[in-house]
Amino acid sequence: MITRRSTLAATVALPALASVRAHAADTPGVTATEIKIGNTMPYGGPASAYGSIGKADAAFFQWLNEQGGIAGRRINFISLDDGYSPPRTVEQTRRLVEDEKVAFMFDALGTPTNSAVHRYLNQKKVPQLFVNTGADKWADPQHFPWTIGFLPSYRIEAQIYAKYMLKEKPGAKLAVLYQNDDFGKDYVTGLRDALGRDWDKYVVRTATYEVTDPTVDSQIADLRASGADTLLVAAVPKFAAQAIRKIHDIGWKPMFFMTNVSISVGSVLQPAGPEKAVGMISGLFCKDAVDPAWENDPGMKQYKAFMAKYLPSADISDGLYVWGYCVSYILWKVLEQCGGDFSRESIMKQATNIRNLEVPMLLPGIMVNTSPTDYHTIRALQLARWDGRSWVRFGDVIEGVTT
């Protein structure tokens, strides 16, 4: 089923140079009145919690169209459900590119799913913009110049957790649970970066799961039996919530790090039981809409007004809406930088030439920077600890080392 998420608001007609109009006519998905954007998102399946991101994208473009769009063009955002299944992603992406003839792909969710269309989109020279995954491989302009990621690198995130562990618990016995694909394996790579030759000194057990598994209960029990007193979990929301519950229910109290893709209050912590995650550590890059520390923050007020108008029935505690808002804001600024030239080459050029962009819902000190040789869109995180009600940030904003 196609889920079309485009607005019906009239756009303001702005003058455009004849050469720009002619160029637009040669670009799939771009006309004098419209820019057609494609997206795949798991509205169903094991990662359906992430569907909130696609809903926020659609709402943002509705807002943008009501402001007059971009250079007189409305955004036609076509978001298709891929169920977090790579074969389905291939089918839906080909449909968007070859049948719908979108100008580019934007904010598609998932490491295995985006991996399935990575080469195809680059061969077609279709921009694969701000994919919603932190796999380090999205920053490879030499081999895949048409793909750029959005999230901080999982590899960098794992490096940051390991360095904190080494400082605070130098005798740690670390266990790792990770999804058995490029998403999870990036965390292992990041740990190896930080631990080096001491890997065997610190890591006592690793375990994996498949997205088709019913639960991760047995893996958690096995990791505890290893004698580990520190744990890193790299899992999507469904399995992250299961892990939190199981760890609490068996009375295990490790120093607990959770991937930042699974720390939403609404989609992970509330289903797991907020009290069961007390003390859990993660890395933040966005503001938390339920954190009272941001009550008077201008960016937060702007975001809550947006949510109240465009997604009034949404759970404001679901941080995945914040992600959709942030990445859509970045794309808005990229399209503005295009100056009316919406060829695929121009869009990719501007996406890889962002300078010190401040996004209202990113944490203070975290800005967006890209270049033709560095496709890491967000490079920094701030550690935070869950106290049962909100994420309590501590320490400085930390920028990881990209490779």
Secondary structure, 3 states (H helix, E strand, C coil): CEEEEECCCCCCCCCCCHHHHHHHHCCCCECCCEEEEEEEECCCCCCHHHHHHHHHHHHHHHHHHHCCCECCEEEEEEEEECCCCHHHHHHHHHHHHHHCCCCEEECCECHHHHHHHHHHHHHHCCCEEEEECCCHHHCCCCCCCCEEECCCCHHHHHHHHHHHHHHHCCCCCEEEEEECCHHHHHHHHHHHHHHHHHHHHHEEEEEEECCCCCCCHHHHHHHHHCCCCEEEEECCHHHHHHHHHHHHHCCCCCEEEECHHHCCHHHHHHHHCHHHHCCCEEEECECCCCCHHHCCCHHHHHHHHHHHHHCCCCCCCCCHHHHHHHHHHHHHHHHHHCCCCCCHHHHHHHHCCCCCECCCCECCCCCECCECCECCCCCEEEEEEECCCCEEECCCCEECCCC
